[in-house]
Amino acid sequence: MVSFLICLALLIVGYFTYGKVVDNTFGPDDRETPAVRINDGIDYVVMPQWKLFLVQLLNIAGLGPIFGALTGALWGPIVFLWITFGTIFAGGVHDYFSGMLSERNNGASVSEITGIYLGNGMKNVMRVFSVVLLVMVGTVFAVGPAGLIQLLFTNAGFTNVLSNKLFWLVLILIYYFIATFISIDKIIGKIYPIFGICLIIMAVGVGFGVLTNPDYVIPEIWENFTNLHPSGTPIWSFMFITVACGAISGFHATQSPLMARCMKSERQGHMVFYGAMVSEGVIALIWAAAGCSIYEGAKLLEMGGGCPATVYDICSKTMGSVGLVLAMLGVIACPITSGDTAFRSARLTLADWLKIDQKSYANRLKLCIPVLGVGAILGIGNALGKIDYNVIWRYFSWTNQTLAMIVLWAASMFLFREKKNYWITAVPATFMSAVSMTYFFLAPECLGAFLNSKTAEGVTVYNTALAYPIGIIFAIVLLAIF
């Protein structure tokens, strides 16, 4: 428990100290923001700071800090270190600069920002990366809550349409279409703060339930400083890819421009962008601690790691029936409120790319229909058992962290041009470059399918002798080019 509390304290202190260093390095000023200058009543709308913070938290949270952290618990309490230091020195920095660079460039999407600082070639790469990532995120965050709702009604004894996953998936996709299409302040600006509060209360409830129950003991890092994964999956770089949204996530860079278009002052960036990431780190830390304390690694793996059944079980054990209702509401609302903004961001990314003005209904429909159509095909394919949810999630995870790597390099180039301390972004950019390339050579859905081998018992033998050096060399080469 001591190591958990230390990590929790470090996250809070990190917001006020290193977060301020990051803010001062960027140098916010009193220039007129895009929300004030452009204000189109659709995507550029001024919102108060407290609402910006809660909406940003809901936008970036989703299932990531819950499912990802619970799966990360398979490696043991060593995951606390990645969540804590990843959030302070990588995730918070990434989210802050992705938001503030967008704000400085008329609220441009992340692909356009990358083009400004890394050139047209990388801009086109990021356009494709961003749209693919956003559609996968929207799909994952439609399938996940649909499964949770189905589980709730099934456990309650329902055997009708309410216990049908496809039914709930279609309803969620219909809501996504509406939220993607209409003005940002009509639904997102009104209900997100409420769900944001629910998400925070849920995390506090789970944390309190774990800390006050003598049957649950949060293991100490120093007593378990080793790989505890039941399958022997390497910590490097699988844990750093699996626990994405609770430490650093490229998906956040696609969401930050939404709030960059709604800020009244640049000075709100520290709380809105860095602060929301630290809050997500705290949420991930609590869920990781719950996974480590309630289950043995083999049991957690048997349950599927981060999945609806695990979340349902933890909420039930830590808060009972009353807290379970609130908790499940938060877990269901959380991904839904990231899924709709994922599709919204995909629309805006395509609009920036194709130079399509979004004031008219017709222009928005031109982009909403194909974006939601692809998401519906993937989601319904999963509901019908044709597409594996875990495969979508794994591809999302790698694409996610690769995008984060590129955004950090773009921020480094901005700081270099401004003659400011670019090492605060170049160091995590280098680290994430090594993570991304190593995973690409190890993961079974990538080159690992050809480079790894299996024992006679069917246990995967990862080709780390090849992947580790390649990942490190790749990162060094990118740093040298920079």
C-alpha positions as CSV (number, residue, x, y, z in Angstrom):
1,M,0.0,0.0,0.0
2,V,2.9,2.4,0.8
3,S,4.2,2.3,-2.8
4,F,0.7,3.0,-4.1
5,L,0.3,6.0,-1.9
6,I,3.7,7.3,-2.8
7,C,2.9,7.1,-6.5
8,L,-0.5,8.8,-5.9
9,A,1.3,11.6,-4.1
10,L,3.9,11.9,-6.9
11,L,1.1,12.4,-9.5
12,I,-0.5,15.2,-7.5
13,V,2.8,16.9,-6.8
14,G,3.8,16.4,-10.4
15,Y,0.9,18.4,-11.6
16,F,1.9,21.5,-9.5
17,T,5.6,21.2,-10.2
18,Y,6.6,19.6,-13.5
19,G,3.3,20.6,-15.0
20,K,4.2,24.2,-14.3
21,V,7.6,23.7,-15.8
22,V,6.0,22.5,-19.0
23,D,3.5,25.4,-19.0
24,N,6.3,28.0,-18.5
25,T,8.4,26.4,-21.2
26,F,5.6,26.8,-23.7
27,G,4.8,30.3,-22.5
28,P,1.1,31.0,-22.7
29,D,0.1,34.6,-23.2
30,D,-3.0,36.8,-23.6
31,R,-3.5,36.6,-27.4
32,E,-7.0,36.1,-28.8
33,T,-7.9,32.4,-28.9
34,P,-9.6,30.6,-31.8
35,A,-12.8,30.2,-29.7
36,V,-13.1,34.0,-29.5
37,R,-11.7,34.9,-33.0
38,I,-13.5,32.3,-35.1
39,N,-16.6,31.2,-32.9
40,D,-18.8,29.5,-35.5
41,G,-21.3,28.1,-32.9
42,I,-20.5,24.5,-34.0
43,D,-16.9,23.5,-33.2
44,Y,-15.5,26.9,-32.0
45,V,-17.5,27.7,-28.8
46,V,-16.2,29.4,-25.6
47,M,-16.6,27.2,-22.5
48,P,-15.7,27.9,-18.8
49,Q,-12.5,26.3,-17.5
50,W,-14.1,23.8,-15.2
51,K,-16.2,22.5,-18.1
52,L,-13.2,22.4,-20.4
53,F,-11.4,20.2,-17.8
54,L,-14.2,17.8,-17.3
55,V,-15.0,17.4,-21.0
56,Q,-11.3,16.9,-21.7
57,L,-11.1,14.2,-19.0
58,L,-14.1,12.4,-20.5
59,N,-12.8,12.8,-24.0
60,I,-9.4,11.2,-23.3
61,A,-10.5,8.7,-20.6
62,G,-12.7,6.0,-22.2
63,L,-11.9,2.4,-21.3
64,G,-8.2,3.0,-21.5
65,P,-7.3,3.9,-17.9
66,I,-9.7,1.1,-16.7
67,F,-9.2,-1.8,-19.1
68,G,-5.6,-0.9,-19.8
69,A,-4.6,-0.5,-16.2
70,L,-6.3,-3.8,-15.2
71,T,-4.5,-5.6,-18.0
72,G,-1.3,-3.9,-16.9
73,A,-1.8,-5.3,-13.4
74,L,-0.9,-8.7,-14.8
75,W,2.7,-7.6,-14.7
76,G,2.3,-6.8,-11.0
77,P,2.8,-3.5,-9.0
78,I,5.7,-2.5,-11.3
79,V,3.0,-1.1,-13.5
80,F,2.6,1.7,-10.9
81,L,5.9,3.1,-12.0
82,W,4.9,3.4,-15.7
83,I,1.6,5.0,-14.8
84,T,3.2,7.5,-12.5
85,F,6.3,8.6,-14.4
86,G,4.7,8.0,-17.8
87,T,1.9,10.4,-16.8
88,I,4.2,13.2,-15.4
89,F,7.0,13.1,-17.9
90,A,5.4,11.8,-21.1
91,G,1.6,11.8,-21.1
92,G,1.0,15.1,-19.5
93,V,3.7,16.7,-21.7
94,H,2.2,15.1,-24.8
95,D,-1.4,16.2,-24.0
96,Y,-0.4,19.7,-23.1
97,F,1.6,20.4,-26.3
98,S,-0.9,18.7,-28.6
99,G,-3.6,21.0,-27.1
100,M,-1.6,24.2,-27.0
101,L,0.0,23.8,-30.5
102,S,-3.5,23.3,-31.8
103,E,-4.7,26.4,-30.0
104,R,-1.8,28.4,-31.5
105,N,-2.8,27.2,-35.0
106,N,-6.5,28.0,-35.1
107,G,-7.6,24.8,-33.5
108,A,-6.1,22.7,-36.2
109,S,-6.3,18.9,-35.9
110,V,-3.2,16.9,-34.9
111,S,-2.3,15.8,-38.5
112,E,-2.2,19.4,-39.7
113,I,-0.1,20.4,-36.7
114,T,2.4,17.7,-37.4
115,G,2.7,18.9,-41.0
116,I,3.5,22.4,-39.8
117,Y,6.5,21.2,-37.7
118,L,7.6,17.9,-39.4
119,G,6.7,18.6,-43.1
120,N,4.0,17.5,-45.6
121,G,5.2,13.9,-45.8
122,M,4.6,13.3,-42.1
123,K,1.4,15.3,-42.3
124,N,0.0,12.8,-44.8
125,V,1.1,9.9,-42.7
126,M,-0.6,11.4,-39.6
127,R,-3.8,12.1,-41.6
128,V,-4.1,8.4,-42.3
129,F,-2.9,7.3,-38.8
130,S,-5.3,9.7,-37.1
131,V,-8.4,8.7,-39.0
132,V,-7.7,5.0,-38.7
133,L,-7.0,5.4,-35.0
134,L,-10.1,7.4,-34.4
135,V,-12.4,5.0,-36.2
136,M,-10.8,2.1,-34.2
137,V,-11.2,4.0,-30.9
138,G,-14.8,4.8,-31.8
139,T,-15.5,1.2,-32.6
140,V,-13.7,-0.1,-29.4
141,F,-15.7,2.4,-27.3
142,A,-18.9,1.3,-28.8
143,V,-18.4,-2.4,-28.5
144,G,-17.0,-2.2,-24.9
145,P,-20.0,-0.4,-23.3
146,A,-22.5,-2.4,-25.3
147,G,-20.9,-5.5,-23.7
148,L,-21.1,-4.0,-20.3
149,I,-24.8,-3.1,-20.6
150,Q,-25.5,-6.6,-22.0
151,L,-23.7,-8.1,-19.0
152,L,-25.7,-6.0,-16.6
153,F,-29.1,-7.1,-18.0
154,T,-28.0,-10.7,-18.4
155,N,-26.9,-10.9,-14.8
156,A,-30.2,-9.3,-13.8
157,G,-32.0,-12.2,-15.4
158,F,-33.2,-10.6,-18.6
159,T,-33.4,-12.8,-21.6
160,N,-35.1,-10.4,-24.1
161,V,-33.7,-7.8,-26.4
162,L,-32.2,-5.9,-23.4
163,S,-29.6,-8.7,-23.0
164,N,-28.7,-8.5,-26.7
165,K,-25.3,-6.9,-27.4
166,L,-26.2,-5.9,-31.0
167,F,-29.3,-4.0,-29.8
168,W,-27.2,-1.8,-27.5
169,L,-24.4,-1.4,-30.1
170,V,-26.9,0.0,-32.6
171,L,-28.3,2.4,-30.1
172,I,-24.8,3.7,-29.2
173,L,-23.9,4.1,-32.8
174,I,-27.1,6.1,-33.4
175,Y,-26.1,8.4,-30.5
176,Y,-22.6,8.7,-31.9
177,F,-24.0,9.9,-35.2
178,I,-26.0,12.6,-33.4
179,A,-23.2,13.7,-31.2
180,T,-20.7,13.8,-34.1
181,F,-23.1,15.9,-36.2
182,I,-24.5,18.6,-34.0
183,S,-22.9,21.6,-32.2
184,I,-20.3,20.7,-29.5
185,D,-22.2,22.5,-26.7
186,K,-25.5,20.9,-27.4
187,I,-24.8,17.4,-25.9
188,I,-21.0,17.3,-25.1
189,G,-20.9,20.6,-23.3
190,K,-24.0,19.8,-21.2
191,I,-23.8,16.2,-20.1
192,Y,-20.1,15.5,-20.1
193,P,-19.4,17.4,-16.9
194,I,-22.0,15.2,-15.1
195,F,-20.4,12.0,-16.3
196,G,-16.9,13.4,-15.5
197,I,-18.0,13.8,-11.9
198,C,-19.4,10.2,-12.0
199,L,-16.0,8.9,-13.3
200,I,-14.1,10.6,-10.5
201,I,-16.6,9.4,-7.8
202,M,-16.3,5.9,-9.2
203,A,-12.5,5.9,-9.0
204,V,-12.6,7.2,-5.4
205,G,-15.2,4.5,-4.5
206,V,-13.1,1.7,-5.9
207,G,-9.9,3.1,-4.2
208,F,-11.6,3.5,-0.9
209,G,-13.1,0.0,-1.1
210,V,-9.7,-1.5,-1.7
211,L,-7.9,0.5,1.0
212,T,-10.4,-0.2,3.7
213,N,-10.9,-3.9,3.1
214,P,-8.4,-5.9,5.1
215,D,-8.8,-8.8,2.6
216,Y,-7.2,-6.7,-0.2
217,V,-3.5,-5.9,0.2
218,I,-1.9,-3.7,-2.5
219,P,1.5,-5.3,-3.1
220,E,4.6,-3.2,-2.7
221,I,6.8,-2.4,-5.7
222,W,10.1,-3.1,-3.9
223,E,8.9,-6.6,-2.9
224,N,7.7,-7.5,-6.4
225,F,10.2,-5.7,-8.7
226,T,10.0,-8.3,-11.4
227,N,7.8,-9.6,-14.2
228,L,4.8,-11.3,-12.6
229,H,2.9,-11.8,-15.9
230,P,1.4,-15.4,-15.7
231,S,2.3,-16.0,-19.4
232,G,5.7,-14.5,-19.2
233,T,4.9,-11.7,-21.6
234,P,7.9,-9.3,-21.6
235,I,7.5,-6.0,-19.7
236,W,9.4,-4.2,-22.5
237,S,7.5,-3.1,-24.5
238,F,4.2,-4.9,-24.0
239,M,3.3,-3.2,-20.7
240,F,4.1,0.3,-22.2
241,I,1.7,-0.4,-25.1
242,T,-1.0,-2.0,-23.0
243,V,-1.2,0.7,-20.4
244,A,-1.6,3.6,-22.8
245,C,-4.3,6.0,-21.8
246,G,-3.2,5.8,-18.1
247,A,0.4,6.9,-19.0
248,I,0.6,8.3,-22.5
249,S,-1.8,8.0,-25.4
250,G,-1.7,9.4,-29.0
251,F,-5.4,9.3,-29.0
252,H,-5.4,12.2,-26.6
253,A,-3.7,14.3,-29.3
254,T,-6.7,13.8,-31.5
255,Q,-9.0,15.0,-28.7
256,S,-7.1,18.0,-27.4
257,P,-8.0,20.2,-30.5
258,L,-11.7,19.9,-29.6
259,M,-11.0,21.8,-26.3
260,A,-8.4,24.0,-28.0
261,R,-11.3,25.4,-30.1
262,C,-13.2,26.2,-26.9
263,M,-10.6,27.9,-24.7
264,K,-11.1,31.6,-23.7
265,S,-7.4,32.0,-22.7
266,E,-4.2,30.2,-23.3
267,R,-3.5,30.2,-19.5
268,Q,-6.2,27.5,-19.1
269,G,-4.0,25.0,-20.8
270,H,-2.2,23.8,-17.6
271,M,-5.4,22.7,-15.9
272,V,-7.3,21.6,-19.0
273,F,-4.6,19.5,-20.8
274,Y,-1.9,18.6,-18.3
275,G,-4.4,18.4,-15.4
276,A,-6.8,16.1,-17.2
277,M,-3.9,13.7,-18.0
278,V,-2.8,13.6,-14.4
279,S,-6.4,12.9,-13.3
280,E,-6.5,10.0,-15.8
281,G,-3.2,8.8,-14.4
282,V,-4.7,8.8,-10.9
283,I,-7.7,6.8,-12.2
284,A,-5.5,4.3,-13.9
285,L,-3.3,3.9,-10.7
286,I,-6.4,3.1,-8.7
287,W,-7.7,0.5,-11.1
288,A,-4.2,-1.1,-11.4
289,A,-4.0,-1.3,-7.6
290,A,-7.4,-2.9,-7.5
291,G,-6.3,-5.5,-10.0
292,C,-3.1,-6.3,-8.1
293,S,-4.8,-6.5,-4.7
294,I,-8.0,-8.4,-5.5
295,Y,-6.7,-11.0,-7.9
296,E,-3.7,-13.3,-8.3
297,G,-2.2,-12.9,-11.7
298,A,-3.4,-16.2,-13.0
299,K,-7.0,-15.5,-11.9
300,L,-6.9,-12.0,-13.5
301,L,-5.6,-13.5,-16.7
302,E,-8.3,-16.2,-16.6
303,M,-10.9,-13.4,-16.3
304,G,-9.6,-11.7,-19.3
305,G,-7.6,-8.9,-17.7
306,G,-9.3,-5.6,-18.5
307,C,-12.7,-6.6,-19.6
308,P,-16.4,-5.9,-18.7
309,A,-16.6,-9.0,-16.4
310,T,-13.5,-7.9,-14.4
311,V,-14.8,-4.3,-14.0
312,Y,-18.2,-5.6,-12.9
313,D,-16.6,-7.9,-10.3
314,I,-14.3,-5.2,-8.9
315,C,-17.2,-2.7,-8.5
316,S,-19.3,-5.3,-6.8
317,K,-16.6,-6.3,-4.4
318,T,-15.4,-2.8,-3.5
319,M,-18.7,-0.9,-3.3
320,G,-21.5,-3.3,-3.1
321,S,-24.9,-3.0,-4.8
322,V,-25.4,0.7,-4.2
323,G,-21.9,1.7,-5.5
324,L,-22.2,-0.8,-8.3
325,V,-24.9,1.3,-10.0
326,L,-22.9,4.5,-9.9
327,A,-19.7,2.6,-10.9
328,M,-21.2,0.8,-13.8
329,L,-22.8,4.1,-15.0
330,G,-19.3,5.7,-15.0
331,V,-17.7,2.7,-16.7
332,I,-20.4,2.7,-19.4
333,A,-20.6,6.5,-19.9
334,C,-16.8,6.9,-19.9
335,P,-16.1,5.0,-23.1
336,I,-19.3,6.3,-24.8
337,T,-18.2,9.9,-24.1
338,S,-14.8,9.1,-25.7
339,G,-16.3,7.2,-28.6
340,D,-18.5,10.0,-29.8
341,T,-15.7,12.6,-29.7
342,A,-13.4,10.1,-31.5
343,F,-15.8,10.1,-34.4
344,R,-16.2,13.8,-34.1
345,S,-12.4,14.2,-34.3
346,A,-12.3,12.0,-37.3
347,R,-14.8,14.3,-39.0
348,L,-12.8,17.3,-38.2
349,T,-9.5,15.7,-39.3
350,L,-11.1,14.8,-42.6
351,A,-12.5,18.3,-42.9
352,D,-9.1,19.9,-42.3
353,W,-7.6,17.4,-44.7
354,L,-10.1,17.9,-47.6
355,K,-10.7,21.6,-46.8
356,I,-14.5,21.1,-46.3
357,D,-16.2,23.8,-44.2
358,Q,-18.3,22.4,-41.4
359,K,-20.9,25.1,-40.9
360,S,-23.5,23.6,-43.2
361,Y,-25.5,20.4,-42.4
362,A,-24.7,19.0,-45.9
363,N,-21.0,19.2,-45.5
364,R,-21.1,17.6,-42.1
365,L,-23.2,14.7,-43.4
366,K,-20.7,14.1,-46.2
367,L,-18.2,13.1,-43.5
368,C,-20.4,11.7,-40.8
369,I,-21.9,9.0,-42.9
370,P,-18.7,7.3,-44.2
371,V,-16.9,7.7,-40.8
372,L,-19.8,6.2,-38.8
373,G,-20.4,3.6,-41.5
374,V,-17.0,2.1,-41.2
375,G,-17.3,2.1,-37.4
376,A,-20.7,0.4,-37.7
377,I,-19.3,-2.4,-39.9
378,L,-16.4,-3.1,-37.5
379,G,-18.7,-2.9,-34.4
380,I,-21.5,-5.1,-35.8
381,G,-18.9,-7.5,-37.1
382,N,-17.7,-8.0,-33.6
383,A,-21.2,-8.3,-32.2
384,L,-21.9,-11.0,-34.7
385,G,-18.6,-12.8,-33.8
386,K,-17.0,-12.0,-37.2
387,I,-14.3,-9.7,-35.9
388,D,-12.3,-10.2,-32.7
389,Y,-12.5,-7.3,-30.2
390,N,-9.1,-8.0,-28.8
391,V,-7.5,-7.8,-32.3
392,I,-9.0,-4.4,-32.8
393,W,-7.8,-3.3,-29.4
394,R,-4.2,-4.5,-30.0
395,Y,-4.0,-2.7,-33.3
396,F,-5.4,0.4,-31.6
397,S,-2.8,0.2,-28.9
398,W,0.2,0.1,-31.3
399,T,-1.2,2.8,-33.6
400,N,-2.0,4.8,-30.5
401,Q,1.5,4.9,-29.1
402,T,3.1,5.4,-32.5
403,L,1.0,8.5,-32.9
404,A,2.1,9.7,-29.5
405,M,5.7,9.3,-30.6
406,I,5.1,11.5,-33.7
407,V,3.3,14.2,-31.8
408,L,6.2,14.5,-29.3
409,W,8.7,14.9,-32.1
410,A,6.5,17.6,-33.6
411,A,6.4,19.4,-30.2
412,S,10.2,19.1,-30.0
413,M,10.6,20.8,-33.4
414,F,8.3,23.6,-32.2
415,L,10.4,24.1,-29.1
416,F,13.6,24.0,-31.2
417,R,12.2,26.7,-33.5
418,E,11.2,28.8,-30.5
419,K,14.7,28.4,-29.0
420,K,13.2,26.8,-25.9
421,N,14.0,23.7,-23.9
422,Y,13.1,20.9,-26.4
423,W,14.5,18.1,-24.2
424,I,11.2,18.0,-22.2
425,T,9.6,16.6,-25.3
426,A,12.6,15.0,-27.1
427,V,13.4,12.6,-24.3
428,P,9.9,11.1,-24.0
429,A,9.7,11.1,-27.9
430,T,12.9,9.0,-28.0
431,F,11.6,6.7,-25.3
432,M,8.3,6.1,-27.1
433,S,10.1,5.6,-30.4
434,A,11.9,2.7,-28.8
435,V,8.7,1.3,-27.3
436,S,6.8,1.5,-30.6
437,M,9.4,-0.1,-32.8
438,T,10.2,-2.9,-30.3
439,Y,6.5,-3.7,-30.0
440,F,6.2,-3.8,-33.8
441,F,8.9,-6.5,-33.9
442,L,7.5,-8.5,-30.9
443,A,3.7,-8.4,-31.2
444,P,1.9,-11.3,-32.7
445,E,-0.3,-9.0,-34.7
446,C,2.8,-7.4,-36.2
447,L,6.2,-8.9,-37.2
448,G,6.1,-11.1,-34.1
449,A,3.9,-13.5,-36.1
450,F,6.9,-14.3,-38.2
451,L,9.8,-13.7,-35.8
452,N,8.6,-15.4,-32.6
453,S,8.5,-19.1,-32.0
454,K,6.7,-21.5,-29.7
455,T,7.8,-24.3,-27.4
456,A,6.4,-27.9,-27.6
457,E,3.9,-26.8,-24.9
458,G,2.7,-23.9,-27.0
459,V,4.4,-21.2,-25.0
460,T,5.4,-18.1,-27.1
461,V,9.2,-17.4,-27.1
462,Y,9.6,-13.8,-28.0
463,N,12.5,-12.8,-30.2
464,T,13.8,-10.1,-27.8
465,A,17.4,-10.6,-29.0
466,L,16.4,-9.0,-32.3
467,A,13.6,-6.7,-31.3
468,Y,15.3,-4.9,-28.3
469,P,18.4,-3.7,-30.2
470,I,16.3,-2.7,-33.3
471,G,14.0,-0.6,-31.0
472,I,16.9,1.1,-29.3
473,I,18.8,1.8,-32.6
474,F,15.6,3.2,-34.2
475,A,15.1,5.6,-31.3
476,I,18.7,6.7,-31.4
477,V,18.5,7.3,-35.2
478,L,15.4,9.5,-34.8
479,L,17.1,11.5,-32.1
480,A,20.2,11.9,-34.2
481,I,18.0,13.1,-37.2
482,F,16.2,15.6,-34.9
